[in-house]
Amino acid sequence: MKSPKTLLKVAAATFAAAIFVSCSHKPIDEMILADVAVKAAQKAKADAIAVDAYRKAENFYLRAKRDYADGYFDQAKKHAIEARQLAEQAEFKALQKQGQARPRPDADASGGGGESEPK
């Protein structure tokens, strides 16, 4: 029979492995994409043209950074995804208002109402 110390070590190792496996993965890709999207929106002057969408994106990104730093990776991922989506919308709105964005080609098929280019 194994000694109590050996059983205790095995139990501790098993518990540590279970904790390690159940931990959330760091949302590095989501954080990078959110950062790039917010910077692209700012470069497109969304902070001055599409103010509401840009502010929301920036706030979600700041929440994601804080959650990431605090170790709340699930929340950080959720906020980073929301920040990226809002930043992309803000960038598109800013470019659209500046006349630099075109509607997506599939907008006509989905009832988007955009003009189609002659072929």
C-alpha positions as CSV (number, residue, x, y, z in Angstrom):
1,M,0.0,0.0,0.0
2,K,1.2,3.5,-0.8
3,S,2.1,5.9,2.0
4,P,-0.2,8.8,2.9
5,K,2.4,11.3,1.6
6,T,2.5,9.6,-1.8
7,L,-1.3,9.6,-2.0
8,L,-1.4,13.3,-0.9
9,K,1.2,14.2,-3.7
10,V,-0.9,12.3,-6.3
11,A,-4.1,14.0,-5.2
12,A,-2.4,17.4,-5.2
13,A,-0.9,16.8,-8.7
14,T,-4.3,15.7,-10.0
15,F,-6.0,18.7,-8.5
16,A,-3.4,21.1,-10.0
17,A,-3.8,19.4,-13.4
18,A,-7.5,19.8,-13.3
19,I,-7.2,23.5,-12.4
20,F,-4.7,24.0,-15.2
21,V,-6.9,22.3,-17.8
22,S,-10.0,24.1,-16.8
23,C,-8.4,27.6,-17.0
24,S,-9.5,29.8,-19.8
25,H,-7.1,30.5,-22.6
26,K,-5.8,34.0,-23.1
27,P,-7.7,35.8,-25.9
28,I,-4.5,37.1,-27.6
29,D,-5.9,37.1,-31.1
30,E,-9.1,38.8,-30.1
31,M,-7.1,41.5,-28.3
32,I,-4.8,42.1,-31.2
33,L,-7.7,42.3,-33.7
34,A,-9.6,44.8,-31.4
35,D,-6.5,46.9,-31.1
36,V,-5.9,47.1,-34.8
37,A,-9.6,47.8,-35.5
38,V,-9.7,50.7,-33.0
39,K,-6.5,52.1,-34.5
40,A,-7.9,51.8,-38.0
41,A,-11.1,53.5,-37.0
42,Q,-9.1,56.4,-35.4
43,K,-7.0,56.7,-38.6
44,A,-10.2,57.0,-40.6
45,K,-11.2,59.9,-38.3
46,A,-14.1,57.9,-36.8
47,D,-13.4,59.6,-33.5
48,A,-14.6,62.8,-35.1
49,I,-17.1,61.5,-37.7
50,A,-18.7,58.4,-36.2
51,V,-18.3,59.5,-32.6
52,D,-20.9,57.2,-30.9
53,A,-19.7,54.0,-32.5
54,Y,-16.1,54.9,-32.0
55,R,-16.6,55.8,-28.3
56,K,-18.4,52.5,-27.7
57,A,-15.6,50.6,-29.4
58,E,-13.0,52.3,-27.4
59,N,-14.8,51.7,-24.1
60,F,-15.2,48.0,-24.9
61,Y,-11.5,47.8,-25.8
62,L,-10.6,49.5,-22.5
63,R,-12.8,47.0,-20.6
64,A,-11.2,44.1,-22.5
65,K,-7.7,45.3,-21.6
66,R,-8.7,45.7,-17.9
67,D,-10.3,42.3,-17.8
68,Y,-7.3,40.7,-19.5
69,A,-4.9,42.3,-17.0
70,D,-7.2,41.1,-14.1
71,G,-7.2,37.5,-15.5
72,Y,-10.9,37.5,-16.6
73,F,-10.1,36.1,-20.0
74,D,-13.7,35.1,-20.9
75,Q,-14.9,38.6,-20.3
76,A,-11.8,40.1,-22.0
77,K,-12.6,38.0,-25.1
78,K,-16.2,39.0,-25.2
79,H,-15.4,42.7,-24.8
80,A,-12.5,42.5,-27.4
81,I,-14.9,41.0,-30.0
82,E,-17.5,43.7,-29.3
83,A,-14.8,46.4,-29.6
84,R,-13.6,45.0,-32.9
85,Q,-17.1,44.9,-34.4
86,L,-17.9,48.4,-33.2
87,A,-14.6,49.8,-34.4
88,E,-15.1,48.3,-37.8
89,Q,-18.6,49.8,-38.0
90,A,-17.2,53.2,-36.9
91,E,-14.4,53.0,-39.5
92,F,-16.9,52.1,-42.2
93,K,-19.3,55.0,-41.2
94,A,-16.4,57.4,-41.2
95,L,-15.1,56.4,-44.6
96,Q,-18.6,56.3,-46.0
97,K,-19.2,59.9,-44.8
98,Q,-16.0,60.9,-46.4
99,G,-17.0,59.2,-49.7
100,Q,-14.2,56.7,-49.5
101,A,-16.3,53.5,-48.8
102,R,-18.3,51.6,-51.3
103,P,-21.2,49.3,-50.4
104,R,-20.4,45.6,-50.3
105,P,-21.2,43.9,-53.6
106,D,-23.7,41.5,-51.9
107,A,-25.7,44.5,-50.6
108,D,-27.9,44.5,-53.7
109,A,-28.8,40.8,-53.3
110,S,-29.7,41.3,-49.6
111,G,-31.8,44.4,-50.2
112,G,-29.1,46.8,-49.1
113,G,-30.2,49.4,-51.7
114,G,-26.8,50.2,-53.0
115,E,-26.2,51.1,-56.6
116,S,-24.6,48.5,-58.7
117,E,-21.7,49.3,-61.0
118,P,-22.1,48.9,-64.7
119,K,-20.5,45.8,-66.2
